[in-house]
């Protein structure tokens, strides 16, 4: 499991994309949208979910991608909570807990537009 953002510094009201990826073997298409909680002053949109299936010599490998578009509405230094995810592996009766550190970003004051 991994998470990444397309940039760590931006101006208020500029868009940012958070991508969360889970890879492995099995029914990853059943994974629901993964996300993290953002403060009220972040405008967020529903995640876009993509599933990728690859056949290798040994087995099928899959990836579930969750892309989340968000806009910080005010200048802010922000650190999200870690992205957490758990799954059930029936064969081994295990429930591994996957965690990726949260994201860190800095939003500065938006540029004023010039009239004229």
C-alpha atoms as an extended CHARMM CRD file, in Angstrom:
* protein
*
       116  EXT
         1         1  UNK       CA              0.0000000000        0.0000000000        0.0000000000  PROA      1               0.0000000000
         2         2  UNK       CA              1.2490000000        3.4660000000       -0.8030000000  PROA      2               0.0000000000
         3         3  UNK       CA             -0.0450000000        7.0260000000       -0.9080000000  PROA      3               0.0000000000
         4         4  UNK       CA              1.3150000000       10.1020000000       -2.6340000000  PROA      4               0.0000000000
         5         5  UNK       CA              0.3700000000       13.6490000000       -3.5420000000  PROA      5               0.0000000000
         6         6  UNK       CA              1.2760000000       15.4180000000       -6.7630000000  PROA      6               0.0000000000
         7         7  UNK       CA              2.8850000000       18.3190000000       -4.8530000000  PROA      7               0.0000000000
         8         8  UNK       CA              3.5370000000       19.3980000000       -1.2900000000  PROA      8               0.0000000000
         9         9  UNK       CA              3.3420000000       23.1850000000       -1.7000000000  PROA      9               0.0000000000
        10        10  UNK       CA              0.5760000000       25.1400000000       -3.3940000000  PROA      10              0.0000000000
        11        11  UNK       CA             -1.5200000000       28.2830000000       -3.0940000000  PROA      11              0.0000000000
        12        12  UNK       CA             -4.9660000000       28.3250000000       -1.4800000000  PROA      12              0.0000000000
        13        13  UNK       CA             -7.7130000000       27.2310000000       -3.9270000000  PROA      13              0.0000000000
        14        14  UNK       CA             -5.2560000000       25.3670000000       -6.1760000000  PROA      14              0.0000000000
        15        15  UNK       CA             -6.0420000000       21.6880000000       -6.8590000000  PROA      15              0.0000000000
        16        16  UNK       CA             -4.1040000000       18.7950000000       -5.4080000000  PROA      16              0.0000000000
        17        17  UNK       CA             -4.4250000000       15.0620000000       -6.1650000000  PROA      17              0.0000000000
        18        18  UNK       CA             -3.9670000000       12.3900000000       -3.5120000000  PROA      18              0.0000000000
        19        19  UNK       CA             -3.3580000000        8.8950000000       -4.9180000000  PROA      19              0.0000000000
        20        20  UNK       CA             -3.7410000000        5.8070000000       -2.7240000000  PROA      20              0.0000000000
        21        21  UNK       CA             -2.6450000000        2.4600000000       -4.1980000000  PROA      21              0.0000000000
        22        22  UNK       CA             -3.2110000000       -1.0430000000       -2.8540000000  PROA      22              0.0000000000
        23        23  UNK       CA             -1.4710000000       -3.9050000000       -4.6980000000  PROA      23              0.0000000000
        24        24  UNK       CA             -1.5210000000       -7.6560000000       -4.2600000000  PROA      24              0.0000000000
        25        25  UNK       CA             -3.2890000000      -10.8120000000       -5.3380000000  PROA      25              0.0000000000
        26        26  UNK       CA             -7.0010000000      -11.4610000000       -5.0570000000  PROA      26              0.0000000000
        27        27  UNK       CA            -10.2730000000       -9.5650000000       -5.3960000000  PROA      27              0.0000000000
        28        28  UNK       CA             -8.9360000000       -6.0500000000       -5.1870000000  PROA      28              0.0000000000
        29        29  UNK       CA            -11.8420000000       -4.8230000000       -7.3040000000  PROA      29              0.0000000000
        30        30  UNK       CA            -13.9780000000       -5.2840000000       -4.1600000000  PROA      30              0.0000000000
        31        31  UNK       CA            -11.9820000000       -2.6290000000       -2.3040000000  PROA      31              0.0000000000
        32        32  UNK       CA            -14.0060000000        0.4660000000       -1.5960000000  PROA      32              0.0000000000
        33        33  UNK       CA            -12.6080000000        3.9630000000       -1.9030000000  PROA      33              0.0000000000
        34        34  UNK       CA             -9.6860000000        4.6370000000        0.4180000000  PROA      34              0.0000000000
        35        35  UNK       CA             -9.2950000000        8.1150000000        1.7700000000  PROA      35              0.0000000000
        36        36  UNK       CA             -8.1590000000       10.2000000000        4.6740000000  PROA      36              0.0000000000
        37        37  UNK       CA            -10.0630000000       12.8600000000        6.5760000000  PROA      37              0.0000000000
        38        38  UNK       CA             -9.3720000000       16.4930000000        5.7030000000  PROA      38              0.0000000000
        39        39  UNK       CA            -10.3570000000       19.6260000000        7.6490000000  PROA      39              0.0000000000
        40        40  UNK       CA            -13.6030000000       21.4090000000        6.8030000000  PROA      40              0.0000000000
        41        41  UNK       CA            -11.7100000000       24.1090000000        4.8750000000  PROA      41              0.0000000000
        42        42  UNK       CA            -10.6030000000       21.5500000000        2.2560000000  PROA      42              0.0000000000
        43        43  UNK       CA            -12.9710000000       21.0780000000       -0.6550000000  PROA      43              0.0000000000
        44        44  UNK       CA            -12.8280000000       17.3940000000       -1.6350000000  PROA      44              0.0000000000
        45        45  UNK       CA            -14.4050000000       15.4490000000       -4.4790000000  PROA      45              0.0000000000
        46        46  UNK       CA            -15.4590000000       11.8090000000       -4.6540000000  PROA      46              0.0000000000
        47        47  UNK       CA            -12.5250000000        9.4940000000       -5.3480000000  PROA      47              0.0000000000
        48        48  UNK       CA            -11.9880000000        8.0770000000       -8.8240000000  PROA      48              0.0000000000
        49        49  UNK       CA            -11.3750000000        4.3250000000       -8.4560000000  PROA      49              0.0000000000
        50        50  UNK       CA             -9.3340000000        2.3500000000      -11.0030000000  PROA      50              0.0000000000
        51        51  UNK       CA             -8.5810000000       -1.3760000000      -10.9390000000  PROA      51              0.0000000000
        52        52  UNK       CA             -5.6370000000       -2.8500000000      -12.8480000000  PROA      52              0.0000000000
        53        53  UNK       CA             -5.1970000000       -6.5950000000      -13.3870000000  PROA      53              0.0000000000
        54        54  UNK       CA             -1.9240000000       -8.0710000000      -14.7080000000  PROA      54              0.0000000000
        55        55  UNK       CA             -1.1520000000      -11.6850000000      -15.4920000000  PROA      55              0.0000000000
        56        56  UNK       CA              2.3730000000      -12.7910000000      -14.6330000000  PROA      56              0.0000000000
        57        57  UNK       CA              4.0070000000      -16.1890000000      -15.0530000000  PROA      57              0.0000000000
        58        58  UNK       CA              3.2020000000      -17.1050000000      -11.4420000000  PROA      58              0.0000000000
        59        59  UNK       CA             -0.2270000000      -15.5550000000      -10.8280000000  PROA      59              0.0000000000
        60        60  UNK       CA             -2.5130000000      -12.6090000000      -11.3440000000  PROA      60              0.0000000000
        61        61  UNK       CA             -1.4950000000       -9.3550000000       -9.7000000000  PROA      61              0.0000000000
        62        62  UNK       CA             -3.8850000000       -6.5170000000       -9.1070000000  PROA      62              0.0000000000
        63        63  UNK       CA             -3.8250000000       -2.8870000000       -8.0870000000  PROA      63              0.0000000000
        64        64  UNK       CA             -6.6280000000       -0.6730000000       -6.8320000000  PROA      64              0.0000000000
        65        65  UNK       CA             -6.0290000000        3.0560000000       -7.2470000000  PROA      65              0.0000000000
        66        66  UNK       CA             -8.0180000000        5.7740000000       -5.5200000000  PROA      66              0.0000000000
        67        67  UNK       CA             -7.4490000000        9.3220000000       -6.8230000000  PROA      67              0.0000000000
        68        68  UNK       CA             -8.9120000000       12.1230000000       -4.7100000000  PROA      68              0.0000000000
        69        69  UNK       CA             -9.0240000000       15.7320000000       -5.9350000000  PROA      69              0.0000000000
        70        70  UNK       CA             -8.9710000000       18.3700000000       -3.2050000000  PROA      70              0.0000000000
        71        71  UNK       CA             -8.5340000000       22.1250000000       -2.7740000000  PROA      71              0.0000000000
        72        72  UNK       CA             -7.3390000000       23.8200000000        0.4360000000  PROA      72              0.0000000000
        73        73  UNK       CA             -9.5380000000       26.9200000000        0.7000000000  PROA      73              0.0000000000
        74        74  UNK       CA             -7.2290000000       28.8070000000        3.0820000000  PROA      74              0.0000000000
        75        75  UNK       CA             -3.4740000000       28.9900000000        3.7470000000  PROA      75              0.0000000000
        76        76  UNK       CA             -2.5810000000       26.0270000000        5.9710000000  PROA      76              0.0000000000
        77        77  UNK       CA              0.2050000000       23.7100000000        7.0720000000  PROA      77              0.0000000000
        78        78  UNK       CA             -1.4340000000       20.3030000000        7.1330000000  PROA      78              0.0000000000
        79        79  UNK       CA             -0.4190000000       16.7730000000        8.1430000000  PROA      79              0.0000000000
        80        80  UNK       CA             -3.0540000000       14.0890000000        7.5570000000  PROA      80              0.0000000000
        81        81  UNK       CA             -3.6280000000       11.0300000000        9.6720000000  PROA      81              0.0000000000
        82        82  UNK       CA             -2.0450000000        7.8340000000        8.3640000000  PROA      82              0.0000000000
        83        83  UNK       CA             -3.9640000000        6.0100000000        5.6450000000  PROA      83              0.0000000000
        84        84  UNK       CA             -5.0880000000        2.7010000000        7.1510000000  PROA      84              0.0000000000
        85        85  UNK       CA             -6.4700000000       -0.4490000000        5.5530000000  PROA      85              0.0000000000
        86        86  UNK       CA             -7.0670000000       -4.0360000000        6.6440000000  PROA      86              0.0000000000
        87        87  UNK       CA             -8.0210000000       -7.1900000000        4.7240000000  PROA      87              0.0000000000
        88        88  UNK       CA             -9.0220000000      -10.7570000000        5.5210000000  PROA      88              0.0000000000
        89        89  UNK       CA             -6.9140000000      -13.5670000000        4.0810000000  PROA      89              0.0000000000
        90        90  UNK       CA             -9.1880000000      -16.6070000000        4.3330000000  PROA      90              0.0000000000
        91        91  UNK       CA             -6.4880000000      -19.1790000000        3.5940000000  PROA      91              0.0000000000
        92        92  UNK       CA             -4.3990000000      -18.0630000000        6.5740000000  PROA      92              0.0000000000
        93        93  UNK       CA             -7.2260000000      -16.6440000000        8.7480000000  PROA      93              0.0000000000
        94        94  UNK       CA             -5.1930000000      -13.4410000000        9.0370000000  PROA      94              0.0000000000
        95        95  UNK       CA             -6.2530000000       -9.8350000000        9.0380000000  PROA      95              0.0000000000
        96        96  UNK       CA             -3.1320000000       -7.8570000000        8.1470000000  PROA      96              0.0000000000
        97        97  UNK       CA             -3.2620000000       -4.1590000000        8.9140000000  PROA      97              0.0000000000
        98        98  UNK       CA             -1.6500000000       -1.9530000000        6.2850000000  PROA      98              0.0000000000
        99        99  UNK       CA             -0.6650000000        1.5990000000        7.0780000000  PROA      99              0.0000000000
       100       100  UNK       CA              1.0550000000        4.3260000000        5.1340000000  PROA      100             0.0000000000
       101       101  UNK       CA              2.1920000000        7.5960000000        6.7120000000  PROA      101             0.0000000000
       102       102  UNK       CA             -0.1100000000       10.4940000000        6.0930000000  PROA      102             0.0000000000
       103       103  UNK       CA              0.6250000000       13.3570000000        3.7530000000  PROA      103             0.0000000000
       104       104  UNK       CA              2.1730000000       16.7240000000        4.5800000000  PROA      104             0.0000000000
       105       105  UNK       CA              1.4050000000       19.8510000000        2.5900000000  PROA      105             0.0000000000
       106       106  UNK       CA              1.7370000000       23.6090000000        2.8310000000  PROA      106             0.0000000000
       107       107  UNK       CA             -0.8010000000       25.9750000000        1.3120000000  PROA      107             0.0000000000
       108       108  UNK       CA              0.0210000000       29.6860000000        1.0550000000  PROA      108             0.0000000000
       109       109  UNK       CA             -2.2050000000       32.6830000000        0.4430000000  PROA      109             0.0000000000
       110       110  UNK       CA             -3.7980000000       32.8110000000       -3.0250000000  PROA      110             0.0000000000
       111       111  UNK       CA             -2.5820000000       35.4890000000       -5.4050000000  PROA      111             0.0000000000
       112       112  UNK       CA             -5.0070000000       38.4030000000       -5.7770000000  PROA      112             0.0000000000
       113       113  UNK       CA             -6.2830000000       38.8260000000       -9.3010000000  PROA      113             0.0000000000
       114       114  UNK       CA             -5.7200000000       42.1740000000      -10.9870000000  PROA      114             0.0000000000
       115       115  UNK       CA             -8.7480000000       43.9130000000      -12.4430000000  PROA      115             0.0000000000
       116       116  UNK       CA             -8.2430000000       45.8650000000      -15.5580000000  PROA      116             0.0000000000
